[in-house]
Amino acid sequence: MRMIAALAITQTAGFGVLYYAFSVFITPMSAELRASVPQLAGALTLSVLVSGLVAPLVGGWLDRHGGRGLMTLGSALAAGAVLAWSQVQNLPQLYLVCAVLGLASGMVLYEAAFAVIVAWFDAARRPRALLAVTIVAGFASSIFLPVTGFLVDRYGWRTALVVLAVGYGLPAVPLHWFAVRRRTVERPPPTRAAVGAALRERPFWLLVVAFLAQTGAVAVMGVLLVTYLITLGHPPLFAATVAGLLGVLSVTGRVVTTGLQGRYRIALVAATVFALQGVAALLLLFLGRSTSGAIAAVVLFGLGFGVATLARPALLAERYGTAAYASISGALALPITVAKAVAPPLAALMGFELAMGAVAFCCIAGTVGLIAYDRRGRTP
């Protein structure tokens, strides 16, 4: 379908330009802006936090008006922010630009795209539609990290940002405007009472606990895995190569999860995957110094890297329906996004052993939360 193809393209480019590419710019920006790596990483953290803070507002808008106008405006804002990024001269300017990038990200990335898909597709077709978008977007880091690295090496970081801004904005703005469809049947906008009722229920908070804990664990591994592998004595090239498996494995995990979703309840499937990730963290802790142990741990953890991305919209739509999906999803996204932003720096302060124990604990907490949800909260 045209809309799914368009969203697959814009999500891949969006994550590649607005999130993953940042790591490539840290070294050249550090030298020119005279800023430390932690200071620059804080700019990305700010972007992630802003995207979470605006999620409830974005969700309410999506429920009432759909995604066409919002995602078109957001993609234009994102392209403009990346262009502004290419001109920053100091750290405060970078932080301001990243705050705008966070706002734009909240308007165009997964939360918004999933709301559009959930509103448009029925329950039978929705899992495959979500899978199609996330499979393609799962390769965002694999595509944009080397492309960005080439641009920085050949043209410098400022010109690279100009190229990325144009390369994102030119396709994303028209694709969001022409391909994101309006609802064929108008539905009354969700009331605050309906959303508030969901937030007062225990099942909602079980989902918060489950996905907040697992998202924090995934964020730690995604940001610090290369550093951890080097700490264990592995060569930097090996560490980077093995960590690069996470993107490919996340796609594999999403395909398997969607296939199992037709046979088993999605909460139990995700809970099982979260538990395996906890085992993987312990495996890395105790056997990660060996080559085979490190690879086995990364493979096992990586298979669950993108499962929560599919499980969250499926569980929310299953329980709360589609009329207020975006509003409730936005409320859920706020604490989860905060966890994504703050977990890596906290883990970096802990040291490897304690951090791996925390990752394992968080994965098991996610498992327990989903099992409790499945037993007590599957139906309103």
C-alpha positions, 0 to 999 in steps of 0.5 A: 500500500502506498501509505505504508511504503511512504511511512517506511521511507520517512521512518528510515530517513527520519531515524537515520538523520534525526537520531543515529547520525548524531553519533558521527558528528560528535568527534568533529563537533567536539573539536570545532565547538570546543565541547566535551563528549558528555556535553554533546551527548547531552544535546541528544539526550535533550532531544529525546526528552523533548520528544517524550514531553510533547508525546501526549500533546501530539497524541491528542492532536493525532486522535482529533485530526489525523497525521497528515498535516502534523507529520508534514509540518514536522518533517519540514521543521525537522529539515529546517532544524538540521539545516540550522544545526549545520550553522551552530557556533557554540553549545547553547545554539546546539542545545536549542537546535536539538530541542527543536529536533526533539519536537520534530521527532515527536511529530514524525517518528514511530509514535506518530506513524503508528497512530496513523497505522492503527487508525487506518488498518483493522486488527487483522491487517494492522500487525503486518502493516506495523511490521512492514514499516519497522522492518525497513526502518530497522535498517536506518542505522545500517544505512545512515551511519556509513553514509553520514561518515562518508559525507563527513569525511569527504565534505566536513560535518557542516556540509554533511548536515546540509546534505542530510537536511535536504535529503530528508526534507525533499522526500519526507514533506511530500510523502507525508502530505500526499500519502498519509491518508485521512480517516474515511469515517469521522469519529468523535474525538476522545474525551479527557475522561476516556483517556483519564480512565485508562490512566487510572487503571492498573493494566496501563501502569503494568504496561508502563513498568514493563516497557519503561524497564525494558526500554531502559535496558535496550537503550543502555545496550544500544549506546554502551555495548561497544564500550562494554565489549572493549572493556571486556578485552575485545578489539574495537573493530570486533566490538563495533562489528558485533554491536552492528548485529543489533540492527539486523537482529532487531528485524529478525526479532520483529518478523518472528514476533509477528509470526508468533502473534497469530498463535500466541498472545502478544503480551506473552510473546514479548514477555518471553523475549524480555526474559531472554534478553535478561539471560543475555545480559547475564551471559555477557557479564559472565562469559563475555570475555570469550569471543563465542560468549560475546557473540552469543550474548549479543545475538540473544539480546538483539533478537528482542531489540525491536520487539517492544516497538511492535508489542506496544501498539498491539497491546494498546490497540487491543485493550483501548481500541483505536479512537483514543489510541494516540492519546494513550500511547503518548501518555505511555511514551512520556515515561518510556522516553525519559527512561531511554534518555537517562538510562545510558548515562546512569549506566555509564556511572555504574561500571560494567558489572553493576550495569549488566546486573541492572540491565538483566533486572530491568528485562526481568521486571519487564517480563513480570509486568507483561505477565501480570498484564496478561493475567489481569488486564487483557480486557477492559 
